[in-house]
Amino acid sequence: MNFDILGNLGEFIGAVGVVLSLLLVARRMRLGIEQTRRNTRSVRAATFNAMV
């Protein structure tokens, strides 16, 4: 193997790593948003129950 092939392979592996990390961040953000919505619903329900 020469250095050109190794360089290209390194760039490819780096690009795949970037794409995978972006997908992971997007998934974690989505899960965080869903958790925030659930917490908001729970607080609203608790507030309503306290008022009733």
C-alpha positions, -999 to +999 in steps of 0.1 A: +000+000+000+013+034-008+006+066+011-021+078-013-043+048-006-037+051+032-046+088+030-078+081+011-087+053+035-082+076+065-104+103+049-131+078+043-130+064+078-130+099+092-160+109+070-180+078+082-171+087+118-185+122+113-217+110+098-222+084+126-216+111+153-241+134+137-267+107+136-260+099+173-263+136+182-296+139+163-310+108+180-300+121+215-316+154+208-348+138+197-349+117+228-343+148+249-371+166+233-395+137+238-384+136+275-390+173+279-425+169+264-433+141+288-421+161+318-442+191+307-473+169+304-466+155+339-462+189+355-494+202+338-513+171+350-500+176+386-509+212+385-544+205+373-548+178+400-536+202+426-561+228+415-591+204+414 
